[in-house]
């Protein structure tokens, strides 16, 4: 798996969350919902139910954050500020992961047994051509980007703070405030990660 990930020049994995969850994450790491409940950590979830059926897993993205879901959540929660966690790619081979070539809660993905979504073969499926869509070279996406922008990685278990390479903020003000509050972590305002992927017109 390490060889497959490095072969695609994947350096980071992305996970977006509400700013209000950041303190708990930087203290305890990223946890599945049962663990969050067991520890009594205050947390706001993006949806009431996990329709992918795996509330013990953490949803992550490769290449870019899942902009379609991210944009929808920002539109329906206009008063909420968000951050994007930048995770070291080593989570992909050091943690138990399931690789989903499209949205993890979609019927075409949930009908595939979980065991078949693990391993190098499942990882490689995220980068295959999709019938009815332009080829990857026409989409202009890099080798590190899954073909479907809603492709997801489910990471099971905890993602400890050592895997957090940095945090991307929505504003320079938030970047400055977080740098002062959490000197042990890296923060950066980077507007592009809050935008659509370059080939968005093909995925409307």
Buried (B, 14 or more C-beta within 10 A) or exposed (E): BEEBBEEBEBEBBBBBBBBBBBEBBBEBBBBBBEBBEEEEBEBEEBEEEBEBEBBBBBBBBBBBBBBBBBBEBBEEEEEBBBBBBBBBBBBBBBBEBBBBBBBBBBEEBBEBEBEEBBBBEBBBBBBEEBEEBEEBEEBEBEEBBBBBBBBBBBBBBBBEBEBBBBBBBBEEEBBEBBBEEBEEBEBBBBEEBBBBBBBEEBBE
